[in-house]
């Protein structure tokens, strides 16, 4: 498959294949459009994409790999196009953990977590966040905004589940809403 002018890209899609998007991931599965290692580049021409969506992908990259991928997103996006990023939100987990330590009621955001460790659930959940599924770097808004600025995106906006600048990019997974950071960047 090829990225055509005006396409929307689902970057690091995993099994979350989206119709009307060019689905790109590292591991091949049926229905995937492009199988590649995005840390080596996005196989698309400069300024070709109308939008890029990435949900729970960037946390699997080192900080340097993330910097490179964000530069690639900037390169591939057309002017005025939107990059929508969804990642686990370190702040959500950290605040819940501190509330727990302070003896307050704490709701941890991952309702699917099963604690098999034998240690306290909050400690196990924080470790799961950092160590599960090959996570390499967990972002907060401040850090991800700075990385986007370095990549050439002067306009970075915090968003929420299901809200954003480009309706076509509002394809967020409801099951990840409680634990996610939503952020958009517009290419100048």
Order of alpha helices (4+ residues) and beta strands (2+ residues): beta-beta-beta-beta-alpha-beta-alpha-alpha-alpha-beta-beta
